[in-house]
Amino acid sequence: AILTNPVYREKFGYTLPDLKFRAVALNSPATFMKDPEMMMGATLAYFDPEVMKSAKNQDLIDVEKYITGDFLPTFIFEEKISKLNHSKIMTSISPVLHS
């Protein structure tokens, strides 16, 4: 959303790079972070509960509300390490298509 929504990008103080993105790939992205079930376990190491009480921070993690029709085609995937042979296994492959 930061690449394609100038309102959201401005909230972080970012400027658009001089690059042209045609698609994105997200590896185990943090999604729907306002859902209470998402803020537990290891996630709390990244999103401190006290810091996240702020209305400003609640708005910043509400990424989905800033997705517009300009959002890039997205490939979402998750990698897991096999405990048996320490190889990476790609799971939960989910291409997100939109017109």
MARBA-3410 file (N, C-alpha, C, O; in Angstrom, 1 decimal):
99
0.8,-1.2,0.0,0.0,0.0,0.0,0.9,1.3,0.0,0.5,2.3,-0.5 ~ 2.1,1.2,0.6,2.9,2.4,0.6,3.4,2.8,-0.8,3.5,4.0,-1.1 ~ 3.6,1.8,-1.6,4.0,2.1,-3.0,2.9,2.8,-3.8,3.2,3.6,-4.7 ~ 1.7,2.4,-3.6,0.6,2.8,-4.5,-0.4,3.8,-3.9,-1.2,4.3,-4.6 ~ -0.3,4.1,-2.6,-1.2,5.0,-2.0,-0.4,6.2,-1.3,0.2,6.0,-0.3
-0.4,7.3,-2.0,0.4,8.5,-1.4,-0.1,8.9,0.0,0.8,9.4,0.7 ~ -1.3,8.8,0.3,-1.8,9.1,1.6,-1.1,8.3,2.7,-0.7,8.8,3.7 ~ -1.1,7.0,2.5,-0.5,6.0,3.4,1.0,6.2,3.5,1.6,6.2,4.5 ~ 1.7,6.4,2.3,3.1,6.7,2.2,3.5,7.9,3.0,4.5,7.9,3.7 ~ 2.7,8.9,3.0,3.0,10.2,3.7,3.0,10.0,5.2,3.7,10.7,5.9
2.1,9.1,5.7,2.1,8.8,7.1,3.4,8.3,7.7,3.7,8.5,8.9 ~ 4.2,7.7,6.8,5.5,7.2,7.2,6.7,8.1,6.9,7.8,7.9,7.3 ~ 6.4,9.2,6.1,7.4,10.1,5.7,8.3,9.6,4.6,9.4,10.1,4.4 ~ 7.8,8.6,3.8,8.6,8.0,2.8,8.3,8.8,1.5,7.3,9.4,1.3 ~ 9.3,8.7,0.6,9.1,9.3,-0.8,9.2,8.1,-1.7,9.8,7.1,-1.4
8.5,8.2,-2.8,8.5,7.2,-3.8,9.8,7.0,-4.5,10.4,8.0,-5.0 ~ 10.4,5.8,-4.5,11.7,5.6,-5.2,11.6,5.8,-6.7,10.5,5.6,-7.2 ~ 12.7,6.0,-7.3,12.7,6.1,-8.8,12.8,4.7,-9.4,13.7,4.4,-10.1 ~ 11.9,3.9,-9.0,11.8,2.5,-9.5,10.4,2.2,-10.0,9.4,2.8,-9.4 ~ 10.2,1.4,-10.9,8.9,1.0,-11.4,8.6,-0.5,-11.0,9.2,-1.4,-11.5
7.7,-0.7,-10.1,7.3,-2.0,-9.6,6.1,-2.5,-10.4,5.2,-1.7,-10.6 ~ 6.2,-3.7,-10.9,5.0,-4.3,-11.6,4.3,-5.3,-10.8,3.1,-5.6,-11.1 ~ 4.9,-5.8,-9.7,4.3,-6.8,-8.9,5.1,-6.9,-7.6,6.2,-6.3,-7.5 ~ 4.6,-7.5,-6.6,5.3,-7.8,-5.3,5.1,-9.2,-4.9,4.2,-9.9,-5.2 ~ 6.1,-9.7,-4.1,6.0,-11.0,-3.5,6.2,-10.7,-2.0,7.1,-10.0,-1.6
5.3,-11.3,-1.2,5.3,-11.1,0.3,5.6,-12.5,0.9,4.8,-13.4,0.7 ~ 6.7,-12.5,1.7,7.0,-13.8,2.4,6.5,-13.7,3.9,7.0,-12.9,4.6 ~ 5.5,-14.4,4.2,4.9,-14.5,5.5,4.5,-13.1,6.0,5.0,-12.6,7.0 ~ 3.7,-12.3,5.3,3.4,-10.9,5.7,2.6,-10.8,6.9,1.8,-11.7,7.2 ~ 2.8,-9.7,7.6,1.9,-9.4,8.8,0.6,-8.8,8.2,0.7,-7.7,7.6
-0.5,-9.5,8.3,-1.7,-9.0,7.7,-2.8,-9.0,8.7,-2.8,-9.8,9.7 ~ -3.8,-8.2,8.5,-5.0,-8.0,9.4,-4.5,-7.9,10.9,-5.0,-8.6,11.8 ~ -3.5,-7.0,11.1,-2.9,-6.9,12.4,-3.9,-6.2,13.5,-3.6,-6.3,14.7 ~ -5.0,-5.7,13.1,-6.0,-5.2,14.0,-6.8,-6.3,14.6,-7.6,-6.1,15.6 ~ -6.8,-7.5,14.0,-7.5,-8.6,14.5,-6.8,-9.1,15.8,-5.6,-9.4,15.8
-7.5,-9.1,17.0,-6.8,-9.5,18.2,-6.1,-10.8,18.2,-5.1,-11.0,18.9 ~ -6.6,-11.7,17.4,-5.9,-13.1,17.3,-4.6,-13.0,16.6,-3.8,-13.9,16.7 ~ -4.3,-11.9,15.9,-3.0,-11.8,15.2,-1.9,-11.2,16.2,-0.7,-11.5,15.9 ~ -2.3,-10.6,17.2,-1.4,-10.0,18.2,-1.2,-10.9,19.4,-1.6,-10.6,20.5 ~ -0.5,-12.0,19.1,-0.1,-12.9,20.2,1.2,-13.6,19.8,1.6,-13.6,18.7
1.7,-14.3,20.8,2.9,-15.1,20.6,4.1,-14.3,20.1,4.4,-13.2,20.6 ~ 4.8,-14.8,19.1,6.0,-14.1,18.6,5.8,-12.7,18.0,6.6,-11.9,17.9 ~ 4.5,-12.5,17.5,4.2,-11.2,16.9,4.4,-10.1,17.9,4.7,-9.0,17.5 ~ 4.2,-10.3,19.2,4.3,-9.3,20.2,5.8,-8.8,20.3,6.0,-7.7,20.8 ~ 6.8,-9.5,19.8,8.1,-9.1,19.8,8.3,-7.9,18.8,9.2,-7.1,19.0
7.5,-7.8,17.8,7.5,-6.8,16.8,6.5,-5.6,17.1,6.8,-4.5,16.8 ~ 5.4,-6.0,17.7,4.3,-5.0,18.0,4.0,-5.0,19.5,3.1,-5.6,20.0 ~ 4.8,-4.2,20.2,4.7,-4.1,21.7,3.3,-3.6,22.1,2.8,-2.6,21.5 ~ 2.6,-4.4,22.9,1.2,-4.0,23.3,1.1,-2.6,23.8,0.1,-1.9,23.4 ~ 2.0,-2.1,24.6,1.9,-0.7,25.1,2.0,0.3,23.9,1.3,1.3,23.9
3.0,0.1,23.0,3.2,1.0,21.9,1.9,1.0,21.0,1.5,2.0,20.4 ~ 1.3,-0.2,20.8,0.2,-0.4,19.9,-1.1,0.2,20.4,-2.1,0.2,19.7 ~ -1.1,0.7,21.7,-2.3,1.3,22.2,-2.6,2.7,21.6,-3.7,3.2,21.6 ~ -1.6,3.3,21.0,-1.7,4.6,20.4,-2.6,4.6,19.2,-2.5,3.6,18.3 ~ -3.5,5.6,19.1,-4.4,5.6,17.9,-3.6,5.8,16.6,-4.0,5.2,15.6
-2.5,6.5,16.7,-1.7,6.7,15.4,-1.1,5.3,15.0,-1.2,5.0,13.8 ~ -0.6,4.5,15.9,-0.1,3.2,15.6,-1.2,2.3,15.1,-0.9,1.4,14.2 ~ -2.3,2.3,15.7,-3.5,1.5,15.3,-3.8,1.8,13.8,-4.1,0.9,13.1 ~ -3.7,3.1,13.5,-4.0,3.5,12.1,-2.9,3.0,11.2,-3.2,2.5,10.1 ~ -1.7,3.1,11.6,-0.6,2.6,10.7,-0.6,1.1,10.4,-0.2,0.7,9.3
-1.1,0.3,11.4,-1.1,-1.1,11.1,-2.3,-1.6,10.4,-2.5,-2.8,10.0 ~ -3.3,-0.7,10.2,-4.5,-1.0,9.5,-4.3,-0.9,8.0,-5.0,-0.2,7.3 ~ -3.3,-1.6,7.5,-2.8,-1.5,6.1,-3.9,-1.8,5.1,-4.1,-1.1,4.1 ~ -4.8,-2.7,5.4,-5.8,-3.1,4.4,-6.8,-2.0,4.0,-7.3,-2.0,2.9 ~ -7.0,-1.0,4.9,-7.9,0.1,4.6,-7.2,1.0,3.6,-7.9,1.9,3.0
-5.9,0.9,3.4,-5.2,1.8,2.5,-4.9,1.2,1.1,-4.3,1.8,0.3 ~ -5.4,0.0,1.0,-5.2,-0.7,-0.3,-6.3,-0.1,-1.3,-7.5,-0.1,-1.0 ~ -5.8,0.3,-2.5,-6.7,0.9,-3.5,-6.6,0.0,-4.7,-6.0,-1.0,-4.8 ~ -7.3,0.4,-5.7,-7.3,-0.3,-7.0,-6.0,-0.3,-7.7,-5.8,-1.1,-8.6 ~ -5.1,0.6,-7.2,-3.7,0.6,-7.8,-2.8,-0.4,-7.2,-1.6,-0.5,-7.6
-3.3,-1.1,-6.2,-2.4,-2.1,-5.5,-1.8,-3.1,-6.5,-2.5,-3.5,-7.4 ~ -0.5,-3.3,-6.4,0.2,-4.2,-7.3,-0.3,-5.6,-7.2,-0.7,-6.1,-6.2 ~ -0.2,-6.4,-8.4,-0.4,-7.8,-8.3,0.5,-8.4,-7.3,1.7,-8.0,-7.2 ~ 0.0,-9.3,-6.5,0.8,-9.8,-5.3,0.8,-11.3,-5.2,-0.2,-12.0,-5.4 ~ 2.0,-11.8,-4.9,2.2,-13.2,-4.7,2.5,-13.4,-3.2,3.5,-12.8,-2.7
1.7,-14.1,-2.4,2.0,-14.3,-1.0,2.4,-15.8,-0.8,1.8,-16.7,-1.3 ~ 3.5,-15.9,0.0,4.0,-17.2,0.3,4.6,-17.3,1.7,4.9,-16.3,2.3 ~ 4.8,-18.5,2.2,5.4,-18.7,3.5,6.4,-19.8,3.3,6.2,-20.9,2.7 ~ 7.6,-19.6,4.0,8.6,-20.7,4.0,8.7,-21.3,5.4,8.6,-20.6,6.4 ~ 8.9,-22.6,5.4,9.1,-23.2,6.7,10.4,-24.1,6.5,10.7,-24.6,5.5
11.1,-24.2,7.6,12.3,-25.0,7.6,11.9,-26.4,8.1,11.3,-26.6,9.2 ~ 12.2,-27.4,7.3,12.0,-28.8,7.7,12.9,-29.2,8.8,14.1,-29.1,8.7 ~ 12.4,-29.7,9.9,13.2,-30.2,11.0,14.0,-31.4,10.7,15.0,-31.8,11.3 ~ 13.5,-32.2,9.7,14.2,-33.4,9.3,15.5,-33.2,8.5,16.5,-33.8,8.8 ~ 15.4,-32.3,7.5,16.6,-32.1,6.7,17.0,-30.6,6.6,17.9,-30.3,5.7
16.5,-29.8,7.3,16.8,-28.3,7.4,16.6,-27.7,6.0,17.3,-26.6,5.7 ~ 15.8,-28.2,5.1,15.6,-27.6,3.8,14.4,-26.7,3.9,13.5,-26.9,4.7 ~ 14.3,-25.7,3.1,13.2,-24.8,3.1,12.1,-25.4,2.2,12.3,-25.9,1.2 ~ 10.9,-25.3,2.7,9.7,-25.8,2.0,8.8,-24.7,1.9,8.4,-24.0,2.8 ~ 8.4,-24.4,0.6,7.4,-23.3,0.4,6.0,-23.9,0.6,5.6,-24.9,-0.1
5.2,-23.2,1.4,3.9,-23.6,1.7,2.9,-22.5,1.5,3.4,-21.3,1.4 ~ 1.7,-22.7,1.6,0.6,-21.7,1.5,0.8,-20.7,0.4,0.8,-19.5,0.6 ~ 1.1,-21.3,-0.8,1.3,-20.4,-2.0,-0.1,-19.9,-2.4,-1.0,-20.6,-2.6 ~ -0.2,-18.6,-2.5,-1.5,-17.9,-2.7,-1.3,-16.7,-3.7,-1.1,-15.6,-3.2 ~ -1.4,-16.9,-5.0,-1.3,-15.7,-5.8,-2.6,-14.9,-5.6,-3.7,-15.4,-5.6
-2.4,-13.6,-5.5,-3.6,-12.7,-5.3,-3.8,-12.0,-6.7,-2.9,-11.2,-7.1 ~ -4.9,-12.2,-7.3,-5.1,-11.6,-8.6,-6.2,-10.6,-8.5,-7.2,-10.8,-7.7 ~ -6.1,-9.5,-9.2,-7.2,-8.5,-9.3,-7.1,-7.9,-10.6,-6.0,-7.9,-11.3 ~ -8.2,-7.2,-11.0,-8.1,-6.6,-12.3,-7.9,-5.1,-12.1,-7.9,-4.3,-13.1
END
